């Protein structure tokens, strides 16, 4: 009976961030190159920042059959929460790199998921744990990126980070596919 309940309720538990239809306020990584027009939020003039990109990793799963699950792991930008007060090409590239970091960690999450075997009983817990770990690492990298580049002001460090991020995305090219299929054991 508990196995039947697991199969009935697991699809509900698999959903971390719903995206059965794409929200018009979101842009998926790789859909197109983001532009300043995509930053539709109201600028927050309280702090020292002149732009902010709101990005996240979305994870949702669905059963294909009793023993197979497909997860979709997507990096997205929320246009309504992203804002800009002062526009420059250098700053736009800096914000694009923030989005690239989010995609890098979406790929790392896909890679980690594919390295593991899951049972129906532990699937949600294990994927949730991986998601939290990758998201925490992503947040730490975003902070380090801003600190080292001083939000794009240190031009040479900005260029070094751009190269570093591009190299990481290239190394994770094999995990670019949004869907992560696997068999349960």
One Martini backbone bead per residue (centre of mass of N, CA, C, O) as a GRO file, in nm:
protein
  185
    1UNK     BB    1   0.057   0.062  -0.021
    2UNK     BB    2   0.298   0.264   0.006
    3UNK     BB    3   0.381   0.243  -0.294
    4UNK     BB    4   0.123   0.359  -0.411
    5UNK     BB    5   0.137   0.632  -0.264
    6UNK     BB    6   0.402   0.719  -0.381
    7UNK     BB    7   0.301   0.725  -0.682
    8UNK     BB    8   0.069   0.933  -0.628
    9UNK     BB    9   0.247   1.172  -0.466
   10UNK     BB   10   0.521   1.231  -0.609
   11UNK     BB   11   0.444   1.437  -0.834
   12UNK     BB   12   0.389   1.662  -0.628
   13UNK     BB   13   0.683   1.660  -0.498
   14UNK     BB   14   0.857   1.727  -0.764
   15UNK     BB   15   0.769   2.021  -0.738
   16UNK     BB   16   0.948   2.328  -0.717
   17UNK     BB   17   0.904   2.483  -1.010
   18UNK     BB   18   0.671   2.592  -1.204
   19UNK     BB   19   0.660   2.521  -1.591
   20UNK     BB   20   0.422   2.443  -1.799
   21UNK     BB   21   0.430   2.747  -1.858
   22UNK     BB   22   0.551   3.026  -1.988
   23UNK     BB   23   0.644   3.304  -1.853
   24UNK     BB   24   0.656   3.635  -1.965
   25UNK     BB   25   0.870   3.713  -1.718
   26UNK     BB   26   1.049   3.492  -1.865
   27UNK     BB   27   1.387   3.383  -1.933
   28UNK     BB   28   1.560   3.154  -2.094
   29UNK     BB   29   1.839   3.010  -2.123
   30UNK     BB   30   1.920   3.049  -2.472
   31UNK     BB   31   1.685   3.192  -2.612
   32UNK     BB   32   1.842   3.471  -2.559
   33UNK     BB   33   1.981   3.772  -2.550
   34UNK     BB   34   2.001   3.990  -2.319
   35UNK     BB   35   1.848   4.306  -2.245
   36UNK     BB   36   1.753   4.601  -2.113
   37UNK     BB   37   1.442   4.555  -2.184
   38UNK     BB   38   1.427   4.307  -1.967
   39UNK     BB   39   1.437   4.534  -1.740
   40UNK     BB   40   1.124   4.593  -1.565
   41UNK     BB   41   1.191   4.688  -1.304
   42UNK     BB   42   1.222   4.875  -1.025
   43UNK     BB   43   1.443   5.073  -0.911
   44UNK     BB   44   1.685   5.051  -0.645
   45UNK     BB   45   1.798   5.349  -0.473
   46UNK     BB   46   1.924   5.270  -0.187
   47UNK     BB   47   2.176   5.173  -0.305
   48UNK     BB   48   2.484   5.117  -0.503
   49UNK     BB   49   2.317   5.006  -0.729
   50UNK     BB   50   2.227   4.994  -1.103
   51UNK     BB   51   2.174   4.672  -1.106
   52UNK     BB   52   1.947   4.374  -1.150
   53UNK     BB   53   1.948   4.018  -1.161
   54UNK     BB   54   1.688   3.777  -1.180
   55UNK     BB   55   1.769   3.443  -1.093
   56UNK     BB   56   1.701   3.084  -1.165
   57UNK     BB   57   1.633   2.754  -1.062
   58UNK     BB   58   1.438   2.508  -1.223
   59UNK     BB   59   1.240   2.229  -1.086
   60UNK     BB   60   1.094   1.943  -1.259
   61UNK     BB   61   0.879   1.651  -1.240
   62UNK     BB   62   0.809   1.337  -1.423
   63UNK     BB   63   0.634   1.070  -1.510
   64UNK     BB   64   0.648   0.819  -1.754
   65UNK     BB   65   0.653   0.584  -1.548
   66UNK     BB   66   0.706   0.380  -1.284
   67UNK     BB   67   1.049   0.387  -1.354
   68UNK     BB   68   1.027   0.686  -1.485
   69UNK     BB   69   1.207   0.999  -1.494
   70UNK     BB   70   1.164   1.357  -1.563
   71UNK     BB   71   1.370   1.630  -1.559
   72UNK     BB   72   1.360   1.985  -1.529
   73UNK     BB   73   1.639   2.212  -1.585
   74UNK     BB   74   1.627   2.568  -1.533
   75UNK     BB   75   1.727   2.881  -1.649
   76UNK     BB   76   1.615   3.203  -1.520
   77UNK     BB   77   1.459   3.518  -1.588
   78UNK     BB   78   1.323   3.793  -1.410
   79UNK     BB   79   1.196   4.081  -1.544
   80UNK     BB   80   1.032   4.210  -1.292
   81UNK     BB   81   1.304   4.186  -1.091
   82UNK     BB   82   1.459   4.333  -1.301
   83UNK     BB   83   1.702   4.609  -1.301
   84UNK     BB   84   1.763   4.962  -1.413
   85UNK     BB   85   1.934   5.286  -1.403
   86UNK     BB   86   2.223   5.238  -1.548
   87UNK     BB   87   2.350   5.225  -1.873
   88UNK     BB   88   2.578   4.969  -2.005
   89UNK     BB   89   2.770   4.746  -2.168
   90UNK     BB   90   2.934   4.642  -1.928
   91UNK     BB   91   2.692   4.590  -1.738
   92UNK     BB   92   2.541   4.394  -1.920
   93UNK     BB   93   2.762   4.179  -1.921
   94UNK     BB   94   2.757   4.132  -1.620
   95UNK     BB   95   2.460   4.033  -1.609
   96UNK     BB   96   2.496   3.797  -1.805
   97UNK     BB   97   2.691   3.643  -1.616
   98UNK     BB   98   2.487   3.581  -1.402
   99UNK     BB   99   2.320   3.400  -1.588
  100UNK     BB  100   2.553   3.201  -1.652
  101UNK     BB  101   2.584   3.099  -1.363
  102UNK     BB  102   2.308   2.971  -1.347
  103UNK     BB  103   2.357   2.772  -1.579
  104UNK     BB  104   2.600   2.630  -1.460
  105UNK     BB  105   2.431   2.514  -1.212
  106UNK     BB  106   2.230   2.359  -1.378
  107UNK     BB  107   2.443   2.169  -1.499
  108UNK     BB  108   2.551   2.060  -1.233
  109UNK     BB  109   2.286   1.934  -1.148
  110UNK     BB  110   2.253   1.742  -1.382
  111UNK     BB  111   2.515   1.589  -1.334
  112UNK     BB  112   2.449   1.489  -1.045
  113UNK     BB  113   2.191   1.336  -1.118
  114UNK     BB  114   2.331   1.134  -1.327
  115UNK     BB  115   2.526   0.998  -1.101
  116UNK     BB  116   2.262   0.887  -0.985
  117UNK     BB  117   2.050   0.686  -0.783
  118UNK     BB  118   1.696   0.629  -0.758
  119UNK     BB  119   1.427   0.612  -0.553
  120UNK     BB  120   1.102   0.660  -0.494
  121UNK     BB  121   1.138   0.713  -0.181
  122UNK     BB  122   1.405   0.936  -0.229
  123UNK     BB  123   1.389   1.140  -0.461
  124UNK     BB  124   1.294   1.414  -0.343
  125UNK     BB  125   1.510   1.444  -0.123
  126UNK     BB  126   1.766   1.426  -0.308
  127UNK     BB  127   1.697   1.654  -0.507
  128UNK     BB  128   1.663   1.875  -0.296
  129UNK     BB  129   1.951   1.861  -0.188
  130UNK     BB  130   2.095   1.929  -0.454
  131UNK     BB  131   1.956   2.196  -0.505
  132UNK     BB  132   2.052   2.344  -0.250
  133UNK     BB  133   2.353   2.314  -0.302
  134UNK     BB  134   2.366   2.458  -0.581
  135UNK     BB  135   2.234   2.723  -0.488
  136UNK     BB  136   2.446   2.799  -0.279
  137UNK     BB  137   2.688   2.802  -0.472
  138UNK     BB  138   2.571   3.015  -0.660
  139UNK     BB  139   2.546   3.244  -0.456
  140UNK     BB  140   2.849   3.255  -0.386
  141UNK     BB  141   2.946   3.320  -0.674
  142UNK     BB  142   2.792   3.584  -0.713
  143UNK     BB  143   2.935   3.733  -0.486
  144UNK     BB  144   3.228   3.697  -0.582
  145UNK     BB  145   3.191   3.833  -0.854
  146UNK     BB  146   3.114   4.112  -0.742
  147UNK     BB  147   3.363   4.158  -0.566
  148UNK     BB  148   3.594   4.120  -0.783
  149UNK     BB  149   3.447   4.336  -0.997
  150UNK     BB  150   3.278   4.558  -0.875
  151UNK     BB  151   3.033   4.551  -1.069
  152UNK     BB  152   3.246   4.601  -1.336
  153UNK     BB  153   3.477   4.809  -1.265
  154UNK     BB  154   3.687   4.575  -1.288
  155UNK     BB  155   3.775   4.503  -1.594
  156UNK     BB  156   3.987   4.270  -1.580
  157UNK     BB  157   3.815   4.092  -1.392
  158UNK     BB  158   3.577   4.072  -1.577
  159UNK     BB  159   3.725   3.926  -1.807
  160UNK     BB  160   3.813   3.681  -1.638
  161UNK     BB  161   3.526   3.586  -1.568
  162UNK     BB  162   3.420   3.545  -1.850
  163UNK     BB  163   3.620   3.322  -1.915
  164UNK     BB  164   3.553   3.130  -1.680
  165UNK     BB  165   3.252   3.089  -1.751
  166UNK     BB  166   3.285   2.990  -2.042
  167UNK     BB  167   3.456   2.742  -1.965
  168UNK     BB  168   3.249   2.604  -1.782
  169UNK     BB  169   3.028   2.573  -1.998
  170UNK     BB  170   3.200   2.400  -2.186
  171UNK     BB  171   3.257   2.166  -1.978
  172UNK     BB  172   2.915   2.144  -1.953
  173UNK     BB  173   2.786   2.076  -2.236
  174UNK     BB  174   2.675   1.777  -2.168
  175UNK     BB  175   2.448   1.952  -1.967
  176UNK     BB  176   2.238   2.128  -2.149
  177UNK     BB  177   2.012   1.952  -2.122
  178UNK     BB  178   1.713   1.994  -1.962
  179UNK     BB  179   1.668   1.696  -1.961
  180UNK     BB  180   1.642   1.434  -1.694
  181UNK     BB  181   1.673   1.103  -1.738
  182UNK     BB  182   1.547   0.815  -1.534
  183UNK     BB  183   1.579   0.531  -1.348
  184UNK     BB  184   1.435   0.348  -1.115
  185UNK     BB  185   1.507   0.127  -0.813
   0.00000   0.00000   0.00000
